[in-house]
Amino acid sequence: MSIPFRATYRLQLTPDFGFARARRLIPYLRDLGVSHLYLSPSLQARPGSTHGYDVIDPTRISADLGGEPQLRELALAARQAGLGIVLDIVPNHMATDEGNRFWTDPELRPKFFDVDPGTGEYRRFFDIDELAGVRQEDEEVFAETHRLVLSLVREGVLDGLRIDHPDGMSDPAGYFARLREAGVQHVWIEKILEPTERLRDWPVTGTVGYEFLNDVCAVFVDPQAEEAFTELWHRISGDTRDFAAVAAEAKLEQAQGTFAPECRRLARIIGAEDRAGALARAAAGMPVYRTYVDPRSGLVTDDDRRAIDEAGMPSWLADALTLEADAPAEFVSRFQQTSPPVVAKGVEDTAFYRHARLLALNDVGGDPGRFGIGVNTFHAGCRERAERFPQAMLTTVTHDTKRSADVRGRIAALTWIPERWARAVERWLKLTEPLRSPAGAPDDSERYFLFQTLVGAWPIEAERLEAYMEKALREAKRNTNWVHRNEAWETGVREFVRALYQHRPFRVDLERFVAELADYGERISLGTVCLKLTTPGVPDIYQGDEVNFRALVDPDNRRPVDWDWNRALLARIQGGGPPDRDTAKLWLTMRLLHLRLRRADAFRGDYRPLEAGDQTVAFLRGDEVLVAVATRPGPIAGELEGAGGTWRDVLRGERRVLGPRVPLEGLLDRGVAVLERADG
């Protein structure tokens, strides 16, 4: 029997934390209130793989994680506890490993992998040479690589699939259709949408939720602080360009450098090798990850035409990509496979580390040029999900995000105190000037990046911050990079970080500032949890994020979770202990997950925004659940309209009789209110 989707809980499996250890968490996750375990890739990867994305045999379950018998035991134990399982799979690529028979067999390699017959070069996953693109457009390849997973779905071992990087495929829409035809009813896709881009009408359950992640952060960012933050960034960095210009430069660097071989291959397909440069510029100019033109059926949508027009490419290329001029079908498909890694590496893995006006906005699928959104824009995104993809995932942290929601929220809270932040930054720049290396490492832009990271993640161990800054420097590709490492500069930054921890005046000032900011950050964190667990969609909780979770980009966010601590906190709550700083987030999470269970029909129902002013998100779910979340600090002025009746306060337990207009100040507790209908 299918288990209704209420909330997923992402587990990062490793050789040290496989199926057997995951099975021990089932009582905890059941009591927390989730409905499904959401497992990281579990097909046979390279021996010792810590992430599972380097698959070498998709026909076997990972022996390192316990093999198929242990997976089945996990699924059985989960089902007995009323839980299901979602599995993350990686159809776009496999590892170029001696243990991969599809790669080592000279007959199978060109069948299964996207190999250039002229050069032997192959389509990579982004810029990783050890991961080669798989030809899922071939029906036999699809059948062989999905045989095991589809059988597990049919048997009920798996309830749904999460599809990694579908934009790398030749025909994503066709791939999704095959999954649906094979009987997979629940498919979430890792599709990165630009803020103005809408998900296509594909046979999928929805995305994994990056658009929600960015909207829910942006609604807490005060747009009135934009001018102050822009001026501060310009003054510190000396760079007055907007984010779009920084991103355009970074995408072009990637297209002309890292992905130049892919552009040359495109040029060879059309017999015009002198046009490789134009193709690189066109890929870099794409305003979205890719288009979905189908050269076989002739399908070209208005969205496709609009994106190609905005890319500013030459007419010969635009006509080819919109099928208005003759061009090989392979050329059209392959260009659409080339632009996603150019955009991703240029924006998320370069520009996000260069442009540091407000780091809370620099996350997967986000646009740092969009400084906050209004309540109505947030409602619009929720309404669209309710109407088109009501079971889309709602996430705030994943294994790929640049920082956890708690870090992001605390940095967003800086927009609530822009003057105090600017003064603190000026003090810290002066205090830490003597700590820089003789060569000037870190420069002022890097110090500003570091200061934001510190206030967002504090307290954080020096070793974690050193490792993070090393990655951030290399991703920015300004003073060092992954290929040509500037050891002297990296050493200077590493020693600067260490010195900060020993510099008493700086540390005292930092801790005093963070103490003032923490309350605002916690308020945003609780508001974020509330919105994630009550708006349309299936909430997704990343392992450990149900408690206070201050993590940075991987591998920092993949550190082992202290499950004993989490269990102890949950037991404290279940024992009736009042929520405190350690348990407030967990307490709210459990309360709302159990509300979703108790009021399942309401959360399958409509989403109706309520009028509550421009600083409060308020809405009804199915006319049975009322939610209000303040997006700014301080006393909440104004009134809530349209929520009359008798209600029970889910968070405080009291009964409330509301008139047609209710003052917000008396309704909200720490910025949130959740009520369920008690009359009728």
C-alpha positions in Angstrom: 0.0 0.0 0.0 1.3 3.4 -1.0 2.3 5.7 1.9 1.0 9.3 1.4 3.8 11.8 1.1 3.9 14.1 4.2 7.6 15.0 4.5 10.9 13.5 3.4 14.1 13.2 5.4 17.4 13.2 3.5 20.0 10.7 4.7 23.6 11.0 3.4 24.7 7.3 3.2 28.4 6.4 3.4 30.4 3.3 4.0 30.4 4.3 7.7 26.7 5.0 7.7 24.9 2.5 5.5 21.5 0.8 5.4 21.9 -1.0 8.8 22.7 2.2 10.7 19.9 4.1 8.8 17.5 1.4 10.0 18.3 2.3 13.6 16.9 5.9 13.0 13.5 4.7 12.0 11.9 5.1 15.5 13.4 8.7 15.8 12.1 9.7 12.3 8.7 8.2 12.9 8.4 10.1 16.2 9.6 13.3 14.5 6.7 12.9 12.0 8.2 12.4 8.5 6.7 10.0 6.1 9.6 9.0 3.9 13.3 8.4 4.2 15.1 10.0 1.3 18.3 8.2 0.5 21.4 9.5 -1.2 22.6 7.5 -4.3 22.8 3.8 -3.4 23.7 2.0 -6.6 27.2 0.5 -6.8 29.7 3.3 -6.8 33.5 3.3 -6.6 34.6 1.4 -3.6 34.8 3.7 -0.6 32.7 6.5 -2.3 31.4 9.0 0.3 28.6 10.3 -1.9 27.5 7.7 -4.4 27.5 9.9 -7.5 30.4 8.0 -9.1 28.3 4.9 -10.1 30.2 2.0 -11.7 27.3 -0.5 -11.8 23.7 0.7 -11.9 22.5 -3.0 -11.9 23.7 -3.5 -8.3 23.0 -1.9 -4.9 26.1 -0.6 -3.2 28.0 -3.3 -1.3 29.7 -0.6 0.8 26.2 0.4 2.1 25.1 -3.2 2.8 23.9 -4.4 -0.6 20.4 -5.2 -1.7 19.5 -7.4 1.3 20.2 -4.6 3.7 18.3 -2.1 1.6 15.3 -4.5 1.6 15.5 -4.9 5.3 15.6 -1.1 5.7 12.5 -0.8 3.5 10.7 -3.5 5.4 11.4 -1.9 8.8 10.4 1.5 7.4 7.1 0.2 6.1 6.3 -1.5 9.4 6.8 1.9 11.0 4.5 3.6 8.5 7.4 5.1 6.4 8.4 4.8 2.8 11.6 5.4 0.8 12.7 7.8 -1.9 16.0 7.1 -3.7 18.3 9.6 -5.4 19.6 8.2 -8.7 22.2 9.4 -11.1 21.2 8.6 -14.7 23.2 11.3 -16.4 26.7 9.9 -15.8 28.8 7.1 -14.5 32.4 6.9 -13.3 35.2 6.2 -15.8 36.6 3.4 -13.6 38.2 0.1 -14.2 35.5 -1.5 -12.2 32.8 -0.2 -14.6 32.3 -2.9 -17.3 30.2 -0.5 -19.4 33.3 1.8 -19.6 36.1 -0.8 -20.0 34.3 -2.9 -22.7 35.3 -1.4 -26.1 31.9 -2.4 -27.5 29.8 -1.2 -24.7 31.6 2.2 -24.2 30.3 3.9 -27.3 26.9 2.4 -26.8 26.5 3.6 -23.2 28.6 6.7 -23.1 28.5 9.9 -25.1 31.8 9.5 -26.8 33.1 11.7 -29.6 34.0 9.2 -32.3 36.5 11.6 -33.9 38.6 12.3 -30.8 37.7 9.8 -28.2 36.8 12.7 -26.0 33.5 12.3 -24.1 30.8 14.5 -22.5 31.7 15.0 -18.9 29.6 15.7 -15.8 30.4 19.4 -15.6 34.2 19.6 -15.6 34.9 16.3 -13.9 36.9 14.0 -16.2 36.2 10.9 -14.1 32.5 11.2 -14.7 31.3 10.5 -18.2 27.8 11.3 -19.7 25.5 8.4 -20.3 23.3 8.1 -23.5 19.9 7.7 -21.8 18.3 8.7 -25.1 19.0 5.1 -26.2 16.2 2.8 -25.1 18.5 -0.1 -24.5 20.8 2.0 -22.3 17.8 3.3 -20.4 16.5 -0.3 -19.9 19.8 -1.7 -18.7 20.7 1.2 -16.4 17.3 1.3 -14.8 16.4 -2.4 -14.6 17.2 -2.7 -10.9 15.7 0.6 -9.8 12.5 0.0 -11.7 12.1 -3.5 -10.3 12.5 -2.0 -6.7 9.7 0.5 -7.5 7.4 -2.1 -8.9 7.9 -4.3 -5.8 7.2 -1.4 -3.5 10.7 -1.3 -2.0 10.9 2.3 -3.3 8.1 4.8 -3.4 9.7 7.5 -5.5 12.9 8.7 -7.2 14.9 11.8 -7.2 16.6 12.4 -10.5 20.1 14.1 -10.4 21.0 16.6 -13.1 18.4 15.8 -15.8 19.5 18.8 -17.8 22.6 16.9 -18.8 20.5 14.5 -20.9 19.8 14.8 -24.6 16.0 14.5 -24.1 14.9 15.1 -20.4 11.2 15.2 -21.4 11.5 11.8 -23.1 13.4 10.4 -20.1 10.6 11.5 -17.7 8.0 10.0 -20.0 9.9 6.6 -19.9 9.9 6.6 -16.1 6.2 7.3 -16.0 5.5 4.6 -18.6 7.5 2.2 -16.5 5.2 2.9 -13.5 7.2 5.4 -11.5 4.5 7.7 -10.2 6.6 10.0 -8.0 9.6 11.6 -9.6 11.4 14.7 -8.3 13.9 16.4 -10.5 17.0 18.4 -9.7 16.0 21.2 -12.0 17.5 24.7 -11.4 15.0 27.3 -12.4 15.8 31.0 -12.7 13.5 33.2 -10.6 11.4 34.1 -13.7 11.5 30.6 -15.2 8.6 28.1 -14.9 8.9 24.4 -14.8 7.8 22.7 -18.0 4.7 20.6 -18.1 6.5 17.3 -17.7 5.3 14.1 -16.1 7.1 14.7 -12.9 6.0 15.4 -9.3 8.0 18.6 -9.2 11.5 19.9 -8.5 13.6 19.2 -5.4 12.8 22.7 -4.2 15.5 25.2 -4.9 13.0 27.8 -6.0 11.3 27.6 -2.6 14.6 27.8 -0.8 15.4 31.1 -2.5 12.0 32.6 -2.1 11.7 31.8 1.5 15.0 33.4 2.2 14.3 36.4 0.1 11.0 37.2 1.8 12.9 37.8 5.0 15.5 40.1 3.3 14.5 43.8 3.8 14.6 45.5 0.4 15.0 48.9 2.0 18.5 47.9 3.0 19.6 47.3 -0.6 21.1 50.7 -1.2 23.2 50.4 2.0 24.5 46.9 1.2 25.2 47.9 -2.4 27.2 51.0 -1.3 29.1 49.0 1.3 30.0 46.2 -1.2 31.1 48.7 -3.9 33.3 50.6 -1.4 34.9 47.5 0.0 35.4 45.5 -3.3 36.0 48.4 -5.6 33.8 46.6 -8.1 30.6 48.5 -9.0 29.2 46.0 -11.5 25.9 44.3 -10.7 25.7 40.6 -10.2 24.5 40.0 -13.8 27.7 41.4 -15.2 29.9 39.4 -12.8 28.0 36.2 -13.8 28.3 37.0 -17.5 32.0 37.3 -17.2 32.3 34.1 -15.2 30.2 32.1 -17.6 32.2 33.3 -20.5 35.4 32.3 -18.7 34.0 28.8 -18.3 32.8 28.5 -21.8 36.1 29.6 -23.3 38.2 27.6 -20.9 36.9 24.6 -19.1 34.2 23.8 -21.7 36.1 24.8 -24.8 36.4 21.1 -25.9 32.6 20.8 -25.8 32.3 24.0 -27.9 34.9 22.7 -30.4 32.9 19.4 -30.7 29.8 21.4 -31.5 31.7 23.3 -34.2 32.9 20.1 -35.8 29.4 18.7 -35.9 28.3 21.6 -38.2 31.6 21.5 -40.1 32.6 25.0 -39.0 35.5 24.8 -36.5 36.0 28.5 -36.8 32.7 29.0 -35.1 33.7 27.4 -31.7 34.2 30.9 -30.2 30.8 32.0 -31.2 29.3 28.9 -29.7 31.1 29.5 -26.5 29.8 33.0 -26.3 26.3 31.8 -27.0 26.4 29.1 -24.3 27.6 31.7 -21.8 24.9 34.1 -22.8 22.0 31.8 -21.9 19.7 33.4 -19.4 18.5 30.0 -18.2 20.3 26.6 -17.8 19.0 25.3 -21.2 16.2 25.1 -23.7 14.2 22.0 -24.6 13.8 22.1 -28.3 13.1 18.7 -29.7 14.6 18.4 -33.2 12.9 15.0 -33.8 9.3 16.3 -33.3 10.0 19.9 -34.2 8.7 21.2 -30.9 9.9 24.7 -30.0 8.1 26.6 -27.3 7.8 30.3 -26.7 10.0 29.9 -23.7 12.7 28.4 -25.8 12.5 31.2 -28.4 12.6 33.8 -25.6 15.7 32.3 -24.0 17.6 32.0 -27.3 16.6 35.6 -28.2 17.9 36.9 -24.8 21.2 35.1 -25.2 22.0 37.5 -28.0 23.5 34.9 -30.3 24.1 35.4 -34.0 21.2 34.7 -36.3 22.7 31.6 -38.0 22.9 30.0 -34.6 19.5 31.2 -33.3 17.8 30.0 -36.4 19.5 26.6 -36.1 18.5 26.2 -32.4 14.9 27.2 -33.1 14.7 24.8 -36.1 14.1 27.7 -38.5 17.3 26.7 -40.4 18.7 23.3 -41.2 21.1 21.9 -38.7 21.9 18.4 -37.5 19.6 17.2 -34.8 22.7 16.2 -32.8 24.0 19.7 -32.9 20.7 21.1 -31.4 20.6 18.5 -28.7 24.2 18.7 -27.8 24.2 22.5 -27.5 21.3 22.2 -25.0 23.5 19.7 -23.1 26.4 22.1 -23.1 24.9 25.3 -21.7 23.8 23.8 -18.3 27.4 23.1 -17.1 28.6 26.5 -18.5 25.9 28.3 -16.5 26.2 26.2 -13.4 30.0 26.5 -13.1 30.0 30.1 -14.1 27.3 31.2 -11.7 27.1 28.9 -8.8 30.7 27.8 -8.6 32.4 31.1 -9.6 30.2 34.3 -9.5 28.6 33.3 -6.2 32.1 33.4 -4.7 33.1 36.7 -6.4 30.0 38.9 -5.8 29.5 39.0 -2.0 27.0 41.9 -1.5 24.8 39.6 0.6 25.8 36.0 0.8 22.3 34.8 1.9 21.2 35.3 -1.7 24.1 33.3 -3.2 22.6 29.8 -3.2 21.7 27.2 -5.8 19.0 28.5 -8.1 19.2 32.0 -6.7 19.8 35.4 -8.2 21.9 37.6 -5.9 20.8 40.6 -8.1 17.3 40.2 -6.6 17.6 41.8 -3.2 14.6 40.4 -1.4 11.0 39.8 -2.5 7.6 41.0 -1.3 4.9 39.0 0.4 2.8 38.9 -2.8 5.7 37.4 -4.8 6.1 34.7 -2.2 2.4 34.0 -2.4 2.5 33.8 -6.2 5.2 31.0 -6.0 3.1 29.1 -3.5 -0.1 29.4 -5.6 1.7 28.1 -8.7 3.0 25.0 -6.8 -0.4 24.4 -5.4 -2.0 24.5 -8.9 0.7 22.8 -11.0 3.0 20.7 -8.7 1.3 20.3 -5.3 3.7 17.6 -4.3 6.9 19.4 -5.3 9.6 19.3 -2.7 10.2 22.2 -0.4 13.8 22.3 0.7 15.9 24.8 2.6 19.1 22.7 2.8 20.6 20.0 0.6 24.0 18.3 0.1 24.6 20.9 -2.6 23.6 24.2 -1.0 26.2 26.8 -0.3 25.2 27.2 3.4 22.5 25.8 5.7 19.2 27.6 6.3 20.3 28.7 9.8 23.5 30.4 8.4 21.5 31.9 5.5 18.9 33.2 7.8 21.4 34.9 10.2 23.1 36.6 7.2 19.7 37.7 5.9 19.0 39.3 9.3 21.9 41.7 8.6 19.4 43.5 6.3 17.4 44.3 9.4 20.3 46.2 11.0 22.3 47.6 8.0 23.8 50.6 9.8 25.1 48.4 12.7 26.5 45.9 10.2 28.4 48.6 8.2 29.9 50.0 11.4 31.0 46.5 12.5 32.6 45.8 9.1 34.6 49.0 9.2 35.8 48.2 12.7 36.8 44.7 11.7 38.6 45.8 8.6 40.8 48.1 10.7 41.3 45.6 13.5 42.4 42.8 11.1 44.5 44.9 8.7 47.8 43.9 10.6 46.9 40.2 10.2 47.1 40.2 6.4 50.1 38.6 4.7 52.8 40.9 3.2 51.2 40.2 -0.2 47.8 41.5 1.1 46.0 38.1 1.6 43.1 38.1 2.1 42.1 41.2 0.1 39.2 43.3 1.2 36.6 41.4 -0.9 37.7 38.2 0.7 37.7 39.6 4.1 34.1 40.9 3.6 33.1 37.4 2.4 34.8 35.9 5.5 33.1 38.3 7.9 29.6 37.4 6.6 30.5 33.7 6.9 31.7 34.2 10.4 28.5 35.9 11.7 26.4 33.4 9.9 28.1 30.2 11.1 29.5 31.3 14.5 30.5 29.4 16.6 32.6 27.5 14.1 35.9 25.7 14.5 38.9 27.3 12.9 39.7 24.1 11.0 36.3 24.1 9.3 36.6 27.8 8.4 40.1 27.3 7.0 38.9 24.5 4.7 35.8 26.5 3.7 37.9 29.5 2.7 40.3 27.4 0.7 37.4 26.1 -1.3 35.8 29.6 -1.6 39.1 31.1 -2.9 39.5 28.4 -5.5 35.9 28.6 -6.7 36.2 32.4 -7.0 39.2 31.9 -9.3 40.4 35.4 -8.5 43.7 35.0 -6.6 44.0 31.2 -6.8 42.0 28.3 -8.4 41.7 24.6 -8.5 44.1 24.1 -11.5 46.8 26.7 -10.8 46.9 27.1 -7.1 48.6 30.2 -5.6 50.0 28.5 -2.5 51.4 31.7 -1.1 48.0 33.4 -1.3 46.2 30.4 0.2 48.7 30.2 3.0 48.2 33.9 3.7 44.4 33.5 4.0 44.8 30.3 6.1 47.1 32.1 8.6 44.8 35.1 8.6 41.9 32.8 9.7 44.0 31.3 12.4 45.0 34.7 13.7 41.4 35.8 13.9 40.8 33.2 16.6 43.7 34.5 18.6 43.0 38.2 18.2 41.1 39.0 21.3 39.7 42.5 20.4 38.3 41.1 17.1 36.9 38.0 18.7 35.2 39.9 21.6 33.7 42.3 19.1 32.5 39.5 16.8 30.9 37.6 19.6 29.1 40.7 20.9 27.8 41.4 17.4 26.7 37.8 16.9 24.9 37.8 20.2 22.8 40.7 19.1 22.2 39.2 15.7 21.4 35.7 16.9 17.8 36.5 18.1 17.0 37.9 14.7 18.6 34.9 13.0 16.6 32.4 15.1 13.4 34.3 14.3 14.1 33.9 10.6 15.0 30.2 11.1 11.7 29.5 12.9 9.7 31.4 10.3 11.5 29.5 7.6 10.6 26.2 9.2 7.0 27.3 9.6 6.6 28.2 6.0 8.4 25.1 4.7 6.1 22.8 6.7 2.8 24.5 5.9 2.9 25.9 2.3 2.0 23.7 -0.7 4.4 20.9 -1.4 6.3 18.1 0.4 8.7 19.4 3.0 12.2 18.0 2.7 14.4 18.0 5.8 18.1 17.5 5.4 19.8 15.3 8.0 20.3 17.2 11.2 18.5 20.3 10.1 15.6 19.7 12.4 17.9 21.1 15.2 20.2 24.1 15.1 22.4 23.4 12.0 25.0 25.9 11.0 26.8 24.3 8.1 28.7 25.6 5.0 29.1 24.1 1.5 30.1 20.5 1.1 32.0 18.7 2.5 31.1 20.8 5.6 27.4 20.0 5.3 28.1 16.3 5.0 29.7 15.9 8.4 28.3 13.0 10.5 25.2 13.9 12.5 25.3 13.4 16.3 22.2 11.3 16.4 22.4 10.6 20.1 22.1 14.4 20.7 19.1 14.7 18.3 17.4 11.7 20.1 18.0 13.3 23.5 16.5 16.6 22.4 13.4 14.8 20.9 13.0 12.9 24.2 13.2 16.1 26.1 10.4 17.5 24.0 8.3 14.4 24.2 8.7 14.5 28.0 7.0 17.8 28.1 10.0 20.1 28.4 9.3 23.6 27.2 11.2 24.7 24.0 14.4 26.5 24.6 17.3 27.7 22.4 18.4 24.1 21.8 15.0 22.6 21.1 12.8 25.4 19.6 13.4 24.5 16.0 13.0 20.7 16.7 9.9 21.4 18.8 8.3 23.5 16.0 9.2 20.9 13.4 7.6 18.1 15.3 4.5 20.1 16.1 4.0 21.0 12.4 4.8 17.6 11.0 2.2 16.1 13.4 -0.3 18.8 12.3 0.3 17.7 8.7 -0.6 14.1 9.8 -3.7 15.2 11.7 -5.0 17.6 9.1 -3.9 15.7 6.0 -6.9 16.9 3.9 -6.1 20.5 4.6 -2.6 20.2 3.3 -3.9 18.5 0.2 -6.3 21.4 -0.2 -6.1 24.9 -1.6 -3.8 27.7 -0.6 -5.5 31.0 0.1 -3.4 34.1 1.0 -4.9 36.4 3.6 -4.4 40.1 3.8 -2.0 40.9 6.7 0.1 43.9 5.4 3.4 43.9 3.6 5.4 42.4 6.4 3.5 39.2 7.2 2.9 36.1 5.2 -0.5 34.8 6.1 -2.7 32.1 4.5 -5.3 29.3 5.0 -4.8 25.7 4.0 -8.1 24.1 3.1 -9.9 26.5 5.5 -8.7 24.3 8.3 -5.2 25.6 9.1 -4.3 29.2 9.5 -0.6 30.3 9.3 0.9 33.8 9.8 4.7 34.5 9.7 6.2 38.0 10.2 9.0 38.8 7.9 10.5 41.7 9.8 11.5 42.2 13.5 9.9 44.2 16.2 6.2 44.7 17.1 4.0 43.6 14.2 1.6 46.4 13.2 -1.6 45.9 11.2 -4.4 43.3 11.2 -5.1 39.9 9.8 -8.3 39.8 7.7 -10.5 36.9 6.8 -9.8 34.4 9.5 -12.9 34.6 11.7 -14.0 31.6 13.8 -12.9 29.4 16.6 -9.4 28.1 16.5 -6.9 26.1 18.5 -3.4 27.5 18.8 -1.1 24.6 17.6 1.9 26.1 19.3 0.5 27.4 22.5 -2.5 25.1 23.0 -5.0 27.7 23.8 -8.4 28.2 22.2 -8.9 31.5 20.2 -12.0 33.1 18.9 -11.1 35.4 16.0 -13.2 38.1 14.5 -13.0 39.2 10.8 -10.1 41.5 11.7 -7.4 40.5 14.2 -4.4 42.6 15.5 -1.3 40.8 14.4 0.7 41.8 17.5 -1.4 39.6 19.8 -1.6 36.7 17.4 2.1 36.0 16.7 4.6 34.4 19.1 8.2 35.0 18.1 7.0 36.0 14.7 4.8 32.9 13.9 1.3 31.7 14.5 -0.3 28.4 13.5 -3.9 27.6 14.3 -6.2 24.8 13.4 -10.0 25.0 13.1 -11.9 24.1 16.3 -15.4 25.0 15.4 -17.9 23.3 13.2 
